[in-house]
């Protein structure tokens, strides 16, 4: 039966995430088909694809929130997750450090008693993401980049083996996006966890990527960036001609006779 499960002897222990033959169906529609890849601890991977390619569905499957029609997902420990949309009322009396602390005990009922250990853990996470200076500001009044740092700290405080981020760069300016990408790479190396970042396009992630999973029409190719972002590989994935154009350190993926830029 298709499932999400913890590591077993059949899964190499040096992988934080192993996805094997994953498929998802919505009724008669095959949304994802035979998706397979593995991510090592300390690595940064990009999940690339246009709208409707199945990126969010794949993340939901890894999180165990989406039933599989085939295949399996193995995770070497806990998962930290940063969603695409996180809206808070600016007047909600919830500080940055309060939100980070909820990553430790937000699943529990009742009041949480303060403790020195808890305060130190929260402070450590805030420092790790460079959020100490605005930790006492209400989260709803922070900028997009500042909120994202708080959310990353919230996801990290449970010490996950895998950190998933759904379109974390979508609403950031170029400077904030660059800072976020560099921060995530530092976290992956320093904490030896796998970071998996969903994005529409590749270029903002290129400087830090170890691995790329490229989705199109529910199918995927995965591997090192130079192995995947090639005309022959992506043409097979799209089932039509694709051009891969490299100019001034950027990569453009152009599909079909219409010349549509897809990444």
C-alpha positions in Angstrom: 0.0 0.0 0.0 1.4 3.5 -0.9 2.7 5.1 2.3 4.9 7.6 4.1 7.0 5.9 6.6 10.2 6.2 8.7 13.6 4.9 7.5 13.9 1.1 7.1 17.0 -1.1 6.5 16.2 -0.8 2.7 16.7 2.9 2.8 20.3 4.1 3.1 20.9 5.9 6.4 22.8 8.7 4.8 19.7 10.2 3.2 17.4 12.6 4.9 14.6 12.0 2.4 14.0 9.2 0.0 11.0 9.4 -2.5 10.5 6.2 -4.5 8.1 5.9 -7.4 5.7 8.4 -5.9 2.3 8.8 -7.6 -0.7 10.9 -6.7 -4.2 10.8 -8.4 -7.1 13.1 -8.0 -10.0 11.0 -9.3 -9.2 10.0 -12.9 -6.4 12.6 -13.1 -2.8 11.5 -12.5 -1.2 14.6 -10.8 2.2 13.0 -10.1 3.7 10.0 -11.7 6.7 7.8 -10.7 8.6 10.6 -8.9 11.9 9.4 -7.4 14.8 11.2 -5.7 16.9 11.3 -2.6 18.3 14.2 -0.5 21.4 13.9 1.7 21.8 15.7 5.0 23.5 19.1 4.6 22.3 19.5 1.1 20.2 22.2 -0.6 17.7 21.1 -3.3 15.4 23.1 -5.5 11.9 21.9 -6.5 11.4 23.7 -9.8 8.3 23.9 -12.0 5.6 26.2 -13.3 2.1 26.7 -11.8 0.2 23.4 -11.8 3.2 21.2 -12.2 2.5 19.5 -8.9 5.1 21.2 -6.6 2.7 21.8 -3.7 1.1 18.4 -4.1 4.6 16.8 -3.8 5.4 18.8 -0.6 2.0 17.7 0.9 2.8 14.1 0.1 6.2 14.4 1.8 4.5 15.9 4.8 2.0 13.1 5.0 -0.9 15.4 4.2 -1.6 13.9 0.8 -2.5 10.2 0.1 -0.4 8.4 -2.5 -1.6 6.2 -5.3 1.8 4.5 -5.6 5.3 4.6 -4.2 6.5 5.7 -0.8 8.2 8.5 1.1 10.9 7.9 3.8 12.1 10.6 6.1 15.1 10.2 8.5 13.5 12.3 11.2 11.2 15.2 11.8 10.2 17.6 9.1 10.2 21.4 9.5 7.8 23.3 7.1 7.5 26.9 6.0 4.3 27.5 4.1 3.9 29.8 1.1 1.3 32.0 2.7 1.3 33.2 6.3 -1.0 36.1 7.1 -1.2 37.7 10.5 -3.2 40.7 11.7 -0.7 43.5 12.5 -2.5 44.0 15.9 -2.3 40.4 17.0 -0.3 40.4 20.2 2.2 37.7 19.1 5.9 38.6 19.0 8.5 36.9 16.9 9.9 35.0 19.8 6.4 33.8 20.8 5.9 32.3 17.4 9.2 30.6 17.4 8.4 29.1 20.9 5.2 27.6 19.5 7.5 25.3 17.4 8.4 23.7 20.7 5.0 23.4 22.3 2.3 24.8 20.0 0.7 21.3 19.7 0.0 21.2 23.5 -3.1 22.3 25.2 -3.1 24.8 28.1 -0.5 27.4 29.2 3.2 26.8 28.7 5.3 27.6 31.7 8.4 29.6 31.0 11.7 27.9 31.6 15.4 28.9 31.2 15.9 26.0 28.8 13.0 27.1 26.6 14.1 30.7 26.5 17.6 29.6 25.6 16.4 27.4 22.8 14.2 30.2 21.3 17.1 32.7 21.6 19.4 30.2 19.9 17.0 29.8 16.9 16.5 33.5 16.6 20.2 34.1 16.5 20.7 31.3 14.0 18.4 33.1 11.5 19.5 36.6 12.3 16.2 37.6 13.8 17.2 38.6 17.4 17.0 42.3 16.7 13.2 42.2 15.9 12.2 39.2 18.0 10.0 41.4 20.3 8.1 43.0 17.4 4.6 41.8 16.7 4.9 39.3 13.8 2.1 41.0 11.8 4.2 44.2 11.7 7.4 42.6 10.3 8.5 42.9 6.7 8.1 39.8 4.4 11.8 38.9 4.8 11.7 39.4 8.6 8.5 37.2 8.9 10.2 34.5 6.9 13.2 34.4 9.2 10.9 34.0 12.2 9.0 31.2 10.3 12.3 29.4 9.5 13.3 29.6 13.2 9.9 28.3 14.1 10.5 25.3 11.8 14.0 24.7 13.0 13.4 24.6 16.7 12.2 21.0 16.6 15.5 20.0 15.1 14.2 18.5 11.9 16.1 16.3 9.5 14.4 17.9 6.6 13.3 21.5 6.0 10.6 22.1 3.4 9.8 25.6 2.1 6.9 26.3 -0.3 7.7 29.2 -2.6 9.6 31.2 0.1 10.9 33.7 -2.5 7.6 34.5 -4.1 6.9 37.8 -2.2 10.4 39.0 -1.6 12.4 41.6 -3.4 15.7 40.6 -5.0 17.8 41.6 -2.0 15.7 39.8 0.5 15.5 36.7 -1.7 19.3 36.6 -2.0 19.6 36.9 1.8 17.1 34.1 2.3 18.8 31.8 -0.1 22.2 32.4 1.5 20.7 31.9 5.0 19.1 28.6 4.1 22.4 27.3 2.6 24.2 28.2 5.8 21.6 26.5 7.9 21.8 23.3 5.8 25.5 23.1 6.2 25.7 24.2 9.9 22.9 21.9 11.1 23.4 19.0 8.7 19.8 19.0 7.5 18.4 18.7 4.0 16.7 21.9 2.7 14.1 21.5 0.0 12.9 24.7 -1.6 10.0 25.0 -4.0 10.3 27.8 -6.6 8.9 28.8 -10.0 12.3 29.4 -11.4 15.9 28.4 -10.9 18.1 31.4 -11.0 17.8 32.8 -7.5 18.7 29.3 -6.1 21.5 28.5 -8.5 24.4 29.8 -6.3 23.6 27.3 -3.5 21.9 24.3 -5.1 23.4 20.8 -4.8 20.4 19.1 -6.3 17.4 19.9 -8.4 14.0 18.2 -8.8 12.3 19.5 -12.0 8.6 18.9 -12.4 6.5 19.1 -15.6 3.1 17.6 -16.3 3.3 15.6 -13.1 6.6 13.9 -14.1 10.0 14.6 -12.7 13.7 14.5 -13.4 16.2 14.8 -10.5 20.0 15.2 -10.1 22.8 17.7 -10.0 21.8 21.0 -11.7 24.1 20.5 -14.7 22.7 17.0 -15.2 19.1 18.1 -15.2 19.0 21.5 -16.8 19.9 20.3 -20.3 18.1 20.5 -23.6 17.9 16.7 -24.1 16.8 15.9 -20.5 14.1 18.6 -20.3 12.8 17.9 -23.8 12.1 14.3 -22.7 10.4 15.6 -19.6 8.1 18.0 -21.4 7.7 15.6 -24.3 8.4 18.4 -26.7 11.4 20.5 -27.8 13.0 22.6 -25.0 15.8 25.1 -25.3 18.1 25.8 -22.3 19.7 29.2 -22.7 22.6 30.4 -20.4 23.4 34.1 -20.5 25.2 36.3 -17.9 25.1 33.5 -15.3 21.3 33.0 -15.7 19.4 30.0 -17.1 16.3 30.3 -19.2 14.2 27.2 -20.1 12.1 27.9 -23.2 9.5 25.3 -24.2 7.8 24.7 -27.5 7.5 26.6 -30.8 5.8 29.5 -28.9 9.0 30.2 -27.1 7.3 30.3 -23.7 9.8 30.8 -20.8 8.9 28.1 -18.3 11.8 28.6 -15.8 
